[in-house]
């Protein structure tokens, strides 16, 4: 017999002594009673549905066959329990309702990318399109949201949104050089390339547009580099200028390290406030007065999850208050010198991430209670940035 059908219709599980197996089987076969039987360690087990069970019981009593145990199993057994305990039924229905309610909303939007992208900017733009925490998942058209986002994105070339439970997974791929921009996709938008900083033109790598400068020319920030408007035999043509304009850029950098600096020393803190947040509502659970004196207040939020998997619209915010005092420390000249050079190295790595260094001159001096490190750096980088305009 099918195990699934046994569960749905219910069945009785009867156990007999092993020596009674022959007599039980004789009755089952003689009267054609549908059954499922098996031998276990110290018992003979028979499974019967309700109708065959009634017939077998009458024959069994007439034959004086003594069974050890019998119990109703399957769905009817669970229904019988629920009838005797209505509270369990109400709780189960309420739990199912709450589960369906909670899983009907998006509680986390997760950005997945193989390269570093500005996740905060992407999340902010998606929220304006309806994809945000608390959105009703059954009203979201993921393909439409992704298409509308790409229409206005200069950074992202491909996007796919997948709803997995209460999490919206957003897969993005950045645009590569030469990929179509939104200006190329929209004939009503043109663009020029203008200088992002003062520079001397080193090389022109124009994909589309008319050059407005020459190699060796000096430009200021905002000057026109490549025009999106140029003449043809058929008249003026407007396009979305693309390409790179490499320029030699000079930059002065100054790092100042005070010899004296103040550090906060914290004592033992205490919980000052406790707030429960549910669907945007704030329910204060604890609110204590300040201990007075110089203190520092910190806030920590903890998100609650159902079964450690489903993010709930409930969080607990705890406010801690720590007494503190200020102490003044003094760096030696050698410590200040090393710290200044470490900071300069970090800023140079960031500045030259997409540039080629040509020269660097560094000088330093101790004055006015601090160490001042001056660096003049010359490098080559792409100074072109698009400046869009509307086409009638």
C-alpha positions as CSV (number, residue, x, y, z in Angstrom):
1,X,0.0,0.0,0.0
2,X,1.1,3.5,-0.7
3,X,2.6,5.2,2.3
4,X,1.2,8.6,1.2
5,X,-2.3,7.2,0.9
6,X,-1.9,5.5,4.2
7,X,-1.1,8.8,5.8
8,X,-4.0,10.7,4.1
9,X,-6.7,8.0,4.9
10,X,-5.2,7.0,8.2
11,X,-4.2,3.5,9.2
12,X,-4.0,1.3,12.3
13,X,-0.7,-0.2,13.3
14,X,-1.2,-3.6,15.1
15,X,1.6,-5.6,16.7
16,X,1.4,-9.3,17.5
17,X,3.7,-11.9,19.1
18,X,6.0,-13.5,16.4
19,X,4.3,-16.9,17.0
20,X,0.9,-15.5,16.0
21,X,2.1,-14.4,12.6
22,X,0.9,-17.5,10.7
23,X,-2.6,-17.3,12.2
24,X,-2.9,-13.5,11.4
25,X,-1.7,-14.0,7.9
26,X,-4.2,-16.9,7.4
27,X,-7.1,-14.6,8.4
28,X,-5.9,-11.8,6.2
29,X,-5.5,-13.9,3.1
30,X,-8.6,-16.0,3.6
31,X,-10.9,-13.0,3.9
32,X,-9.0,-10.9,1.3
33,X,-8.2,-8.0,3.7
34,X,-5.9,-5.5,2.2
35,X,-2.8,-5.1,4.4
36,X,0.8,-4.4,4.8
37,X,2.8,-6.6,7.2
38,X,6.4,-7.0,8.2
39,X,8.5,-8.8,10.9
40,X,10.3,-6.7,13.4
41,X,12.8,-7.6,16.1
42,X,10.3,-9.0,18.6
43,X,6.9,-8.5,17.0
44,X,4.9,-9.1,13.9
45,X,3.4,-5.7,12.6
46,X,0.3,-5.3,10.4
47,X,-0.9,-2.0,8.9
48,X,-4.6,-1.7,8.1
49,X,-6.8,1.1,6.8
50,X,-9.9,1.9,8.8
51,X,-12.4,-0.2,6.8
52,X,-10.3,-3.4,6.7
53,X,-9.4,-2.8,10.4
54,X,-13.1,-3.1,11.4
55,X,-13.5,-6.4,9.5
56,X,-10.3,-7.8,10.9
57,X,-11.2,-6.8,14.5
58,X,-14.4,-8.9,14.3
59,X,-12.6,-11.9,12.9
60,X,-9.7,-11.5,15.4
61,X,-12.1,-11.5,18.4
62,X,-13.8,-14.7,17.1
63,X,-10.5,-16.4,16.6
64,X,-9.2,-15.3,20.0
65,X,-6.0,-13.9,18.6
66,X,-4.4,-11.6,21.1
67,X,-2.7,-8.5,19.8
68,X,0.0,-6.6,21.8
69,X,-0.8,-3.0,20.7
70,X,-2.8,-1.0,18.2
71,X,-2.8,2.6,17.4
72,X,-4.4,4.9,14.8
73,X,-1.8,6.7,12.7
74,X,-1.7,9.3,9.9
75,X,-3.7,12.4,9.2
76,X,-6.9,11.3,11.0
77,X,-4.9,10.8,14.2
78,X,-3.6,14.4,14.0
79,X,-7.1,15.7,13.3
80,X,-8.4,13.9,16.4
81,X,-5.7,15.5,18.5
82,X,-6.5,18.9,17.2
83,X,-10.2,18.5,17.9
84,X,-9.4,17.7,21.5
85,X,-7.0,20.7,21.7
86,X,-8.5,23.7,19.9
87,X,-5.7,25.9,21.2
88,X,-3.2,23.9,19.2
89,X,-5.3,24.4,16.1
90,X,-5.5,28.2,16.6
91,X,-1.8,28.4,17.3
92,X,-0.9,26.4,14.2
93,X,-3.2,28.6,12.0
94,X,-1.8,31.8,13.6
95,X,1.8,30.5,13.0
96,X,1.1,29.8,9.4
97,X,-0.5,33.2,8.9
98,X,2.4,35.0,10.5
99,X,4.9,33.0,8.4
100,X,3.0,33.9,5.2
101,X,2.7,37.5,6.3
102,X,6.4,37.9,7.1
103,X,7.6,36.1,4.0
104,X,5.5,38.3,1.8
105,X,7.8,41.3,2.2
106,X,11.4,42.0,1.3
107,X,13.5,42.5,4.4
108,X,17.0,42.6,2.8
109,X,18.3,43.9,-0.5
110,X,21.8,42.3,-1.2
111,X,24.2,43.6,-3.9
112,X,26.4,40.9,-5.5
113,X,29.2,42.0,-7.8
114,X,32.6,40.7,-8.7
115,X,34.1,44.2,-8.7
116,X,33.9,47.0,-6.2
117,X,30.7,49.1,-6.8
118,X,29.1,51.8,-4.8
119,X,26.5,49.6,-3.0
120,X,24.9,52.5,-1.1
121,X,24.3,54.4,-4.3
122,X,22.7,51.4,-6.0
123,X,20.5,50.7,-2.9
124,X,19.4,54.3,-2.8
125,X,18.4,54.3,-6.5
126,X,16.7,50.9,-6.2
127,X,14.6,52.2,-3.3
128,X,13.2,55.0,-5.5
129,X,12.1,52.3,-7.9
130,X,10.3,50.4,-5.2
131,X,12.9,47.8,-4.4
132,X,13.6,48.4,-0.7
133,X,13.3,46.8,2.7
134,X,9.6,46.3,3.5
135,X,8.4,46.2,-0.1
136,X,5.5,43.7,-0.8
137,X,7.3,41.1,-2.9
138,X,4.2,40.0,-4.9
139,X,3.9,43.5,-6.5
140,X,7.5,43.7,-7.5
141,X,8.4,43.3,-11.2
142,X,12.1,42.5,-11.0
143,X,12.8,42.7,-14.7
144,X,11.1,46.1,-15.0
145,X,12.9,47.5,-12.0
146,X,16.3,46.4,-13.4
147,X,15.5,47.8,-16.9
148,X,14.5,51.2,-15.5
149,X,17.6,51.3,-13.3
150,X,19.9,50.6,-16.3
151,X,18.3,53.4,-18.3
152,X,19.8,56.0,-15.9
153,X,23.0,54.3,-14.8
154,X,26.4,55.4,-15.9
155,X,28.2,52.8,-13.8
156,X,26.2,49.5,-14.2
157,X,26.0,47.7,-17.6
158,X,23.9,44.7,-16.5
159,X,21.6,43.9,-13.6
160,X,19.4,41.0,-12.6
161,X,17.2,40.8,-9.5
162,X,16.2,37.5,-7.9
163,X,13.7,37.2,-5.0
164,X,14.8,34.4,-2.7
165,X,12.5,34.2,0.3
166,X,12.7,37.5,2.0
167,X,16.0,38.5,0.4
168,X,16.3,40.4,-2.9
169,X,19.6,39.4,-4.5
170,X,20.8,42.0,-7.0
171,X,23.5,40.9,-9.4
172,X,25.4,43.7,-11.2
173,X,28.2,44.0,-13.7
174,X,30.0,47.3,-14.2
175,X,30.2,48.8,-17.7
176,X,33.5,48.2,-19.5
177,X,35.2,50.6,-21.8
178,X,33.5,50.9,-25.1
179,X,30.1,49.7,-23.8
180,X,27.1,51.8,-24.8
181,X,26.2,54.6,-22.5
182,X,22.7,55.9,-21.8
183,X,23.4,58.7,-24.2
184,X,24.0,56.3,-27.0
185,X,20.9,54.4,-26.1
186,X,18.8,57.6,-26.0
187,X,19.0,59.8,-29.2
188,X,17.7,62.8,-27.3
189,X,20.9,63.0,-25.2
190,X,24.2,64.3,-26.4
191,X,27.4,64.9,-24.5
192,X,30.8,66.8,-24.6
193,X,33.9,65.7,-22.8
194,X,35.3,68.4,-20.5
195,X,38.4,68.6,-18.3
196,X,38.0,67.3,-14.7
197,X,41.2,69.2,-13.6
198,X,43.9,71.5,-14.8
199,X,46.4,69.7,-17.0
200,X,48.6,69.6,-20.0
201,X,47.3,67.4,-22.8
202,X,49.4,64.3,-23.2
203,X,47.4,62.0,-25.6
204,X,43.9,61.9,-27.2
205,X,42.1,58.6,-27.4
206,X,38.7,59.6,-29.0
207,X,36.1,57.0,-29.8
208,X,33.4,59.4,-30.9
209,X,33.3,63.2,-31.1
210,X,35.5,66.1,-32.4
211,X,38.7,67.0,-30.6
212,X,38.7,70.6,-29.3
213,X,42.3,70.5,-27.9
214,X,45.8,69.4,-29.1
215,X,48.6,67.5,-27.5
216,X,50.7,69.9,-25.5
217,X,47.8,72.3,-24.9
218,X,47.1,73.6,-21.4
219,X,43.5,73.3,-20.1
220,X,41.7,74.4,-17.0
221,X,39.0,72.4,-15.1
222,X,35.8,72.6,-17.1
223,X,37.4,73.4,-20.5
224,X,36.0,71.6,-23.5
225,X,38.1,68.7,-24.6
226,X,35.9,66.7,-27.1
227,X,32.8,68.2,-28.6
228,X,29.7,66.1,-29.3
229,X,28.7,68.4,-32.1
230,X,30.7,68.4,-35.4
231,X,30.0,69.2,-39.1
232,X,29.4,66.7,-41.8
233,X,28.5,66.9,-45.5
234,X,24.8,66.5,-44.5
235,X,25.0,69.2,-41.9
236,X,25.8,69.3,-38.1
237,X,25.8,65.9,-36.3
238,X,25.2,65.5,-32.6
239,X,26.6,62.5,-30.8
240,X,27.5,61.3,-27.3
241,X,31.3,62.0,-27.1
242,X,33.3,59.1,-25.9
243,X,36.9,58.4,-25.2
244,X,39.9,59.3,-23.0
245,X,42.0,62.4,-22.9
246,X,45.2,61.8,-21.0
247,X,46.7,64.8,-19.3
248,X,49.7,65.6,-17.2
249,X,48.4,66.7,-13.8
250,X,50.3,68.4,-10.9
251,X,49.0,68.1,-7.4
252,X,50.2,69.5,-4.1
253,X,49.5,67.4,-1.0
254,X,50.0,68.5,2.6
255,X,49.9,66.1,5.6
256,X,49.9,67.7,9.1
257,X,50.6,65.6,12.2
258,X,50.1,67.4,15.6
259,X,52.7,66.4,18.2
260,X,50.1,66.6,21.0
261,X,46.8,64.8,20.6
262,X,43.9,63.9,22.9
263,X,42.7,60.4,23.7
264,X,39.4,59.5,25.4
265,X,39.8,57.0,28.3
266,X,36.6,55.1,28.9
267,X,35.4,53.6,32.2
268,X,32.7,50.9,32.9
269,X,29.5,51.7,31.0
270,X,25.9,50.9,31.6
271,X,22.8,50.4,29.5
272,X,20.9,53.7,29.3
273,X,18.2,53.0,26.8
274,X,16.4,50.1,25.1
275,X,14.1,50.5,22.1
276,X,12.1,47.9,20.2
277,X,11.5,48.8,16.5
278,X,8.6,47.1,14.7
279,X,7.8,48.0,11.1
280,X,9.1,51.6,11.6
281,X,7.4,52.0,15.0
282,X,9.6,52.7,18.0
283,X,8.6,51.3,21.4
284,X,10.9,52.5,24.3
285,X,11.4,49.7,26.8
286,X,14.1,51.4,29.0
287,X,15.0,55.1,29.4
288,X,17.4,56.1,32.1
289,X,18.7,59.5,33.0
290,X,22.4,60.3,32.3
291,X,24.9,59.6,35.1
292,X,26.3,63.1,34.6
293,X,29.8,64.3,34.0
294,X,31.7,63.7,30.8
295,X,30.3,60.6,29.1
296,X,30.1,59.1,25.6
297,X,26.9,57.6,24.2
298,X,27.0,54.6,21.8
299,X,24.0,53.0,20.1
300,X,23.9,49.4,18.8
301,X,21.1,47.8,16.8
302,X,20.4,44.0,16.6
303,X,18.2,42.6,13.8
304,X,16.0,39.7,14.8
305,X,15.6,36.6,12.6
306,X,13.1,33.7,12.5
307,X,14.9,30.4,12.7
308,X,18.1,32.3,12.0
309,X,17.1,32.5,8.4
310,X,14.2,34.9,7.8
311,X,14.8,38.5,8.6
312,X,12.0,40.0,10.6
313,X,10.9,43.6,10.6
314,X,11.9,43.8,14.2
315,X,15.1,45.1,15.7
316,X,16.3,46.0,19.2
317,X,18.3,49.2,19.7
318,X,20.5,49.5,22.8
319,X,22.0,52.7,24.0
320,X,25.1,52.5,26.2
321,X,26.6,55.3,28.2
322,X,30.3,55.2,29.1
323,X,32.1,57.7,31.4
324,X,35.2,59.0,29.9
325,X,38.1,61.4,30.5
326,X,40.6,63.0,28.2
327,X,44.3,62.5,28.3
328,X,46.9,64.3,26.3
329,X,49.7,62.3,24.7
330,X,52.8,63.6,22.9
331,X,54.4,62.0,19.9
332,X,58.2,62.1,19.5
333,X,59.5,63.7,16.3
334,X,60.4,60.3,14.9
335,X,56.8,58.9,15.6
336,X,55.2,62.0,13.9
337,X,57.6,61.6,10.9
338,X,56.7,57.9,10.4
339,X,53.0,58.6,10.8
340,X,53.0,61.4,8.2
341,X,54.7,59.2,5.6
342,X,52.3,56.3,6.2
343,X,49.3,58.7,5.6
344,X,51.0,60.2,2.5
345,X,51.6,56.7,1.1
346,X,47.9,55.8,1.6
347,X,46.7,58.9,-0.1
348,X,49.1,58.5,-3.0
349,X,47.9,54.9,-3.6
350,X,44.3,56.2,-3.8
351,X,45.2,59.1,-6.0
352,X,47.3,57.0,-8.4
353,X,45.0,54.0,-8.6
354,X,44.2,54.8,-12.3
355,X,47.1,57.0,-13.1
356,X,50.8,56.8,-14.0
357,X,53.3,58.5,-11.7
358,X,55.9,60.8,-13.4
359,X,57.6,62.5,-10.5
360,X,57.3,63.0,-6.8
361,X,59.1,65.6,-4.5
362,X,58.7,65.4,-0.8
363,X,59.8,67.8,2.0
364,X,58.9,68.3,5.6
365,X,59.3,70.6,8.5
366,X,58.5,70.8,12.3
367,X,56.6,74.0,13.1
368,X,53.8,75.3,15.3
369,X,53.7,72.1,17.3
370,X,53.2,69.8,14.4
371,X,55.0,68.0,11.6
372,X,54.0,69.3,8.1
373,X,54.8,67.0,5.2
374,X,54.6,68.5,1.7
375,X,54.4,66.4,-1.5
376,X,54.3,67.7,-5.1
377,X,53.3,64.9,-7.4
378,X,53.1,64.8,-11.2
379,X,51.1,62.1,-13.0
380,X,49.2,61.2,-16.1
381,X,45.5,60.3,-15.9
382,X,42.3,60.5,-17.9
383,X,40.9,64.0,-17.2
384,X,37.8,63.7,-19.5
385,X,34.4,63.6,-18.0
386,X,31.0,63.7,-19.9
387,X,28.8,66.8,-19.7
388,X,25.4,65.9,-21.1
389,X,22.9,68.1,-23.0
390,X,19.5,67.6,-24.4
391,X,18.9,67.2,-28.2
392,X,15.8,68.8,-29.6
